[in-house]
Amino acid sequence: MDKKISRRGVIAATGASAAAVTTSMVAPQAAAAASRGRSKDPLFTFDNSVLVFIDYQPEMLGWVKSTDTKRMMVNARALARLAVKMGMPVVLSTIAVEMGINQPTLPELRAEIPDVPEIDRTTMNSWDDPAFRRAIQRTGRRNFIMLGLWTEICLAYPVAEMQAAGLRTTFPADAVGGVTKEAHDLAVQRMVQAGSVPNSTFALISESGLDWASPQGPIMREVAGWQLEELEKLDQA
């Protein structure tokens, strides 16, 4: 794909995506505002948020049936790439690696965040793990972009706990997956009811910097362009 065309496409698509996100997000955000008052940080930007990956491991990926896992992984990798380039804190957790049951983080995702330590757990709910909670607390931030496999367990459980603890969470529904589509969809409903904000990868990339003319603008264009090109390759395969 021609890079110039790609970038124009990214900018045009961003406008359409923003309109769609505004329409779909009004209800949950309005409900959250009504119940808890206006948040100090209503948007999830590079300087107020943390990116969290939970259990992106071969064993979990193999059971994801709710979505196209190749597209899902492109989206997850795009957010990891964005976080590194923007200096956004990243928390990475796995389950049962030290027990010898599961393998570490998927190599394609690990390559995007090579310097982030893995926090291995035995608990299905990562919030029950003291090391995971310490990593979250050490960031000093209260906005968290949450990704996990599977949606209905390893993502929904900590999201519900973190919301109850007074933290704010959002999740890119197109970068996570469940064992079935029904399980994924029900988990999305559960997280929204807990106060979490549903989102998309492309919208979160735009939300991270908010301004094409800002210092973050070139990063947003680069990562969004890469994401769209990778997805197009999958569509043409």
Phi and psi in degrees as a GROMACS rama.xvg file:
@    title "Ramachandran Plot"
@    xaxis  label "Phi"
@    yaxis  label "Psi"
@TYPE xy
-62.3716  130.308  ASP-2
-63.2042  -39.5462  LYS-3
-66.4773  -42.2183  LYS-4
-62.8642  -41.8504  ILE-5
-59.3351  -44.5035  SER-6
-67.3735  -39.2114  ARG-7
-63.8837  -39.1515  ARG-8
-63.4993  -38.2201  GLY-9
-62.1961  -46.8675  VAL-10
-63.9758  -42.7939  ILE-11
-65.2374  -43.121  ALA-12
-65.6728  -32.8943  ALA-13
-60.7395  -41.6735  THR-14
-62.0125  -44.6715  GLY-15
-64.8623  -41.0132  ALA-16
-64.2644  -40.7642  SER-17
-62.2036  -39.3503  ALA-18
-64.7756  -42.7913  ALA-19
-64.5003  -42.3259  ALA-20
-65.0006  -40.9425  VAL-21
-58.8551  -43.3724  THR-22
-65.9524  -44.1629  THR-23
-78.0569  -22.974  SER-24
-93.5366  -11.2214  MET-25
-56.8914  -46.3817  VAL-26
-61.0439  -54.6599  ALA-27
-65.0966  -35.917  PRO-28
-69.2472  -37.9273  GLN-29
-65.9  -39.8364  ALA-30
-64.1169  -40.8407  ALA-31
-65.6289  -40.8964  ALA-32
-64.894  -38.616  ALA-33
-68.1664  -34.8539  ALA-34
-85.8264  -29.561  SER-35
-125.557  1.19093  ARG-36
84.9385  164.971  GLY-37
-67.1745  132.05  ARG-38
-75.4257  149.088  SER-39
-66.7016  -34.9741  LYS-40
-123.325  78.9367  ASP-41
-69.5942  -23.6073  PRO-42
-108.163  156.699  LEU-43
-101.056  94.7217  PHE-44
-108.44  169.02  THR-45
-61.7574  -27.6431  PHE-46
-98.332  2.10958  ASP-47
-129.878  3.02154  ASN-48
-123.18  164.052  SER-49
-127.97  138.67  VAL-50
-96.4953  129.292  LEU-51
-123.792  124.869  VAL-52
-111.635  129.13  PHE-53
-125.987  117.402  ILE-54
63.0613  42.2035  ASP-55
-84.0659  75.5248  TYR-56
-122.146  155.259  GLN-57
-54.2505  -40.6988  PRO-58
-63.806  -42.1969  GLU-59
-70.5031  -42.159  MET-60
-59.8047  -37.9867  LEU-61
-62.7499  -21.9381  GLY-62
-99.7347  -2.31722  TRP-63
-73.2787  119.015  VAL-64
-123.037  0.421084  LYS-65
-81.7172  -13.8913  SER-66
-156.885  172.027  THR-67
-74.2344  111.242  ASP-68
-69.6458  -25.0288  THR-69
-67.5284  -43.4239  LYS-70
-66.539  -41.1425  ARG-71
-57.7567  -43.4186  MET-72
-71.5989  -32.9633  MET-73
-59.7351  -44.0071  VAL-74
-65.2361  -43.0755  ASN-75
-62.8201  -42.6467  ALA-76
-65.6087  -35.892  ARG-77
-61.7154  -42.5548  ALA-78
-68.7729  -37.022  LEU-79
-63.4062  -44.0538  ALA-80
-62.1305  -42.9829  ARG-81
-59.3795  -47.0859  LEU-82
-60.6785  -43.9905  ALA-83
-63.5539  -46.2069  VAL-84
-68.0953  -28.9442  LYS-85
-95.9168  -3.18095  MET-86
74.277  26.3963  GLY-87
-80.9094  134.809  MET-88
-59.8435  144.013  PRO-89
-127.265  133.486  VAL-90
-114.199  131.181  VAL-91
-126.588  127.64  LEU-92
-132.808  147.822  SER-93
-127.593  169.55  THR-94
-128.19  131.967  ILE-95
62.9387  29.3549  ALA-96
-75.6509  -47.5418  VAL-97
-66.0221  -22.8615  GLU-98
-76.3059  -11.4708  MET-99
82.4989  14.835  GLY-100
-92.247  -44.6774  ILE-101
-118.683  162.848  ASN-102
-89.0297  163.522  GLN-103
-66.9813  -174.767  PRO-104
-53.8786  142.338  THR-105
-51.8779  133.103  LEU-106
-55.2334  -38.5172  PRO-107
-67.3433  -31.5354  GLU-108
-79.8455  -40.6372  LEU-109
-59.0238  -34.2822  ARG-110
-64.3791  -25.9903  ALA-111
-78.9332  -27.6581  GLU-112
-131.948  60.1386  ILE-113
-65.8637  -24.6546  PRO-114
-96.5878  1.9933  ASP-115
-87.2027  123.336  VAL-116
-69.2621  144.896  PRO-117
-86.4118  132.507  GLU-118
-103.308  104.892  ILE-119
-88.8147  141.01  ASP-120
-130.9  169.871  ARG-121
-113.719  -13.6116  THR-122
-83.2438  136.622  THR-123
-66.9273  -34.1747  MET-124
-93.7594  108.058  ASN-125
-61.4019  -26.1108  SER-126
-65.86  -19.931  TRP-127
-77.0828  -11.2938  ASP-128
-90.6523  120.059  ASP-129
-57.9435  -38.71  PRO-130
-66.2551  -37.9021  ALA-131
-65.2857  -46.9995  PHE-132
-61.2553  -41.004  ARG-133
-62.3566  -40.6707  ARG-134
-63.0851  -39.9188  ALA-135
-64.3497  -46.9332  ILE-136
-67.6004  -34.7146  GLN-137
-66.0268  -21.4658  ARG-138
-67.0014  -25.0089  THR-139
71.4346  10.8174  GLY-140
-111.635  163.182  ARG-141
-121.29  -0.421131  ARG-142
-106.158  127.743  ASN-143
-133.023  126.787  PHE-144
-93.411  111.454  ILE-145
-104.585  129.702  MET-146
-131.385  139.091  LEU-147
-161.515  152.518  GLY-148
-120.579  118.43  LEU-149
-100.066  161.124  TRP-150
-56.1791  -43.111  THR-151
-76.7857  -13.0437  GLU-152
-125.943  -73.4644  ILE-153
-69.3392  -16.7229  CYS-154
-99.5783  -49.3655  LEU-155
-63.2322  -38.8657  ALA-156
-63.0724  -55.5996  TYR-157
-66.5751  -32.529  PRO-158
-60.5313  -45.8561  VAL-159
-61.68  -41.2114  ALA-160
-67.9126  -42.6581  GLU-161
-68.4845  -37.8241  MET-162
-62.7782  -42.7581  GLN-163
-65.2366  -27.0713  ALA-164
-82.9444  1.57873  ALA-165
93.1602  7.16193  GLY-166
-89.3882  161.945  LEU-167
-109.758  135.02  ARG-168
-130.534  151.407  THR-169
-135.476  159.879  THR-170
-144.217  135.728  PHE-171
-82.9173  106.72  PRO-172
-64.0663  -21.1666  ALA-173
-91.7762  3.76113  ASP-174
-117.208  9.79171  ALA-175
-131.032  166.513  VAL-176
-158.266  157.95  GLY-177
-120.021  175.152  GLY-178
-66.6432  -32.4852  VAL-179
-137.11  163.124  THR-180
-65.1773  -38.4531  LYS-181
-61.4923  -44.3558  GLU-182
-62.2325  -41.9862  ALA-183
-62.985  -47.8492  HIS-184
-63.296  -41.3239  ASP-185
-65.2573  -37.9299  LEU-186
-64.9982  -38.8652  ALA-187
-60.219  -45.3195  VAL-188
-60.3964  -43.1873  GLN-189
-60.7271  -44.0139  ARG-190
-68.2604  -39.3537  MET-191
-63.26  -42.2603  VAL-192
-62.8823  -28.9223  GLN-193
-77.7077  -10.2008  ALA-194
109.555  -0.0112402  GLY-195
-75.1203  153.604  SER-196
-101.753  115.787  VAL-197
-71.9073  145.629  PRO-198
-153.676  -178.496  ASN-199
-123.624  160.618  SER-200
-61.122  -47.4461  THR-201
-62.7314  -39.7781  PHE-202
-66.4623  -37.9748  ALA-203
-68.1525  -34.9971  LEU-204
-60.7058  -44.7604  ILE-205
-66.9086  -39.4058  SER-206
-68.1583  -24.8111  GLU-207
-61.4828  -35.363  SER-208
-120.657  -29.4245  GLY-209
70.1823  -12.6015  LEU-210
-142.693  118.271  ASP-211
-62.6069  -26.0138  TRP-212
-89.1363  -1.28249  ALA-213
-78.8102  168.382  SER-214
-58.4021  -23.4346  PRO-215
-83.8402  -12.856  GLN-216
-54.8795  -49.9751  GLY-217
-60.0483  -34.2861  PRO-218
-67.4568  -44.4406  ILE-219
-59.7339  -45.1175  MET-220
-64.3145  -41.4401  ARG-221
-64.2418  -49.2217  GLU-222
-70.0364  -42.8692  VAL-223
-64.1704  -40.1494  ALA-224
-61.47  -43.9946  GLY-225
-61.0893  -45.468  TRP-226
-59.3181  -49.6581  GLN-227
-64.2713  -37.5175  LEU-228
-67.4383  -41.1153  GLU-229
-65.5164  -40.2115  GLU-230
-66.289  -36.8496  LEU-231
-65.5869  -38.1737  GLU-232
-59.9156  -39.6058  LYS-233
-67.7079  -37.2633  LEU-234
-65.3969  -32.3344  ASP-235
-87.8704  -10.8588  GLN-236
